[in-house]
């Protein structure tokens, strides 16, 4: 088991903490938006919050030298695109775009993986 050299915390424990913090922030964001009147929350606010939280947790992982999942980075970028499109009132086919990107990443990952 590897330890984080800065704090002596096992990497798995730090990974779990960051994961819990990310989920906690997402749940708090969702609850706060649900409590506010619909007219007080601009469209795309939840997506924008997700687009900030997901990459924020990934940056913390990167800084602490913990493996970062490319899939969640793509989800964060997708949430940012969706939030901006809702705020600008555009209507791109986001579901189709996400399915293409996710499918392409699933196909590309084994092709570029190094084998031992």
C-alpha positions in Angstrom: 0.0 0.0 0.0 1.4 3.4 -1.0 1.4 6.3 1.4 1.1 10.0 0.6 4.6 11.4 1.4 3.2 14.7 2.5 0.9 13.5 5.2 1.6 9.8 5.7 -2.0 9.0 4.8 -2.4 5.7 2.9 -3.3 6.4 -0.7 -6.5 4.3 -0.6 -7.7 6.2 2.4 -7.0 9.6 0.8 -8.7 8.4 -2.4 -11.8 7.4 -0.3 -11.8 10.8 1.5 -11.7 12.7 -1.8 -14.4 10.5 -3.2 -16.6 11.2 -0.1 -16.0 14.9 -0.3 -17.0 15.0 -4.0 -20.2 13.1 -3.4 -21.0 15.2 -0.4 -20.5 18.4 -2.4 -22.8 17.0 -5.2 -25.5 16.1 -2.7 -25.3 19.4 -0.9 -25.5 21.3 -4.2 -28.6 19.2 -5.3 -30.3 19.8 -1.9 -29.6 23.5 -1.9 -31.0 23.9 -5.4 -34.1 21.9 -4.6 -34.7 24.0 -1.5 -34.6 27.3 -3.4 -37.6 28.5 -5.4 -37.4 27.5 -9.1 -37.5 31.2 -10.1 -34.4 32.0 -8.0 -32.2 29.4 -9.6 -31.0 30.1 -13.2 -31.1 27.2 -15.7 -27.9 25.3 -15.8 -26.9 26.1 -12.2 -26.7 22.4 -11.2 -24.8 21.5 -14.3 -22.4 24.3 -13.7 -21.9 23.2 -10.1 -21.2 19.7 -11.3 -18.7 21.1 -13.8 -16.9 22.8 -11.0 -17.0 20.0 -8.4 -15.9 17.1 -10.7 -12.7 18.8 -12.0 -12.0 20.2 -8.6 -11.9 16.8 -7.1 -9.7 15.6 -10.0 -7.3 18.4 -9.4 -7.0 17.5 -5.8 -6.3 13.9 -6.8 -3.7 15.0 -9.3 -2.0 17.2 -6.7 -1.9 14.3 -4.2 -0.5 12.0 -6.9 -3.6 9.8 -7.0 -4.8 8.2 -10.3 -7.3 10.4 -12.1 -10.1 8.8 -14.1 -10.4 10.3 -17.6 -14.0 9.3 -17.7 -15.0 11.7 -14.9 -12.9 14.4 -16.5 -15.0 14.0 -19.6 -18.2 14.1 -17.6 -17.1 17.3 -15.9 -16.3 18.9 -19.3 -19.6 17.6 -20.6 -21.5 19.2 -17.7 -19.7 22.5 -18.4 -20.8 22.3 -22.0 -24.4 21.5 -21.0 -24.5 24.3 -18.4 -23.2 26.9 -20.9 -25.7 25.7 -23.5 -28.6 26.0 -21.1 -27.5 29.5 -20.0 -27.1 30.6 -23.6 -30.4 28.9 -24.5 -28.9 26.8 -27.2 -30.0 23.3 -27.8 -27.2 21.0 -29.0 -27.8 17.3 -29.1 -25.9 16.7 -25.9 -27.0 13.1 -25.3 -25.9 12.0 -28.7 -22.6 13.9 -28.3 -22.0 12.3 -24.9 -22.7 8.8 -26.2 -20.3 9.3 -29.0 -17.5 10.6 -26.7 -18.1 7.8 -24.1 -18.2 5.1 -26.8 -15.0 6.5 -28.5 -13.2 6.5 -25.2 -14.2 2.9 -24.4 -13.0 1.8 -27.8 -9.7 3.9 -27.7 -8.7 2.9 -24.2 -7.8 -0.8 -25.0 -6.2 0.3 -28.3 -3.7 2.6 -26.5 -3.2 0.6 -23.3 0.3 -0.7 -22.7 0.6 -4.4 -22.0 3.3 -5.7 -19.7 
